[in-house]
Amino acid sequence: MGEWKCQKCGYSLQADKPPEQCPSCKEKCEFVDVTCYIPDCGQTGGDKRL
């Protein structure tokens, strides 16, 4: 399961995949996977869109 963040309003939720429509702002938004960006999780760096 991942953690997803709405690019429009910043709403975060945990789900296997992001929803079609944001539950918070009710818009069809791009969701970014913000699950883990630390070396302990096997990821390095960060998503520059955050």
C-alpha beads as a LAMMPS data file, in Angstrom:
LAMMPS data file: protein, C-alpha beads

50 atoms
49 bonds

1 atom types
1 bond types

-500.0 500.0 xlo xhi
-500.0 500.0 ylo yhi
-500.0 500.0 zlo zhi

Masses

1 110.0

Atoms # bond

1 1 1 0.000 0.000 0.000
2 1 1 1.295 3.447 -0.860
3 1 1 0.734 6.953 0.396
4 1 1 -0.603 9.392 -2.183
5 1 1 -0.727 13.200 -2.082
6 1 1 -3.044 15.390 -4.161
7 1 1 -1.083 17.940 -6.187
8 1 1 -3.932 20.454 -6.015
9 1 1 -4.896 20.589 -2.315
10 1 1 -2.222 18.502 -0.547
11 1 1 -4.633 15.855 0.759
12 1 1 -2.865 12.572 1.613
13 1 1 -4.316 9.075 1.763
14 1 1 -3.095 5.494 1.931
15 1 1 -4.259 3.190 -0.838
16 1 1 -2.977 0.646 -3.350
17 1 1 -3.549 3.173 -6.141
18 1 1 -4.719 6.794 -6.194
19 1 1 -8.409 7.581 -6.676
20 1 1 -9.790 9.126 -9.863
21 1 1 -11.187 12.079 -7.895
22 1 1 -9.696 13.645 -4.755
23 1 1 -11.910 12.979 -1.699
24 1 1 -10.982 16.393 -0.286
25 1 1 -11.192 18.948 -3.123
26 1 1 -13.516 16.808 -5.320
27 1 1 -11.359 17.540 -8.392
28 1 1 -9.758 15.119 -10.828
29 1 1 -6.162 15.690 -9.683
30 1 1 -2.727 14.214 -10.186
31 1 1 -1.657 12.163 -7.169
32 1 1 2.033 11.737 -6.311
33 1 1 3.372 8.652 -4.516
34 1 1 4.989 9.987 -1.317
35 1 1 5.321 6.597 0.373
36 1 1 8.993 6.704 1.270
37 1 1 12.021 8.609 0.055
38 1 1 14.612 7.625 2.642
39 1 1 17.485 5.150 2.113
40 1 1 16.032 2.740 4.724
41 1 1 13.124 2.121 2.331
42 1 1 15.381 1.461 -0.640
43 1 1 14.672 4.856 -2.216
44 1 1 16.979 7.841 -2.475
45 1 1 16.338 11.451 -3.263
46 1 1 12.884 12.897 -3.401
47 1 1 10.113 13.720 -5.769
48 1 1 10.738 17.287 -6.957
49 1 1 6.986 17.755 -7.536
50 1 1 6.333 17.720 -3.760

Bonds

1 1 1 2
2 1 2 3
3 1 3 4
4 1 4 5
5 1 5 6
6 1 6 7
7 1 7 8
8 1 8 9
9 1 9 10
10 1 10 11
11 1 11 12
12 1 12 13
13 1 13 14
14 1 14 15
15 1 15 16
16 1 16 17
17 1 17 18
18 1 18 19
19 1 19 20
20 1 20 21
21 1 21 22
22 1 22 23
23 1 23 24
24 1 24 25
25 1 25 26
26 1 26 27
27 1 27 28
28 1 28 29
29 1 29 30
30 1 30 31
31 1 31 32
32 1 32 33
33 1 33 34
34 1 34 35
35 1 35 36
36 1 36 37
37 1 37 38
38 1 38 39
39 1 39 40
40 1 40 41
41 1 41 42
42 1 42 43
43 1 43 44
44 1 44 45
45 1 45 46
46 1 46 47
47 1 47 48
48 1 48 49
49 1 49 50
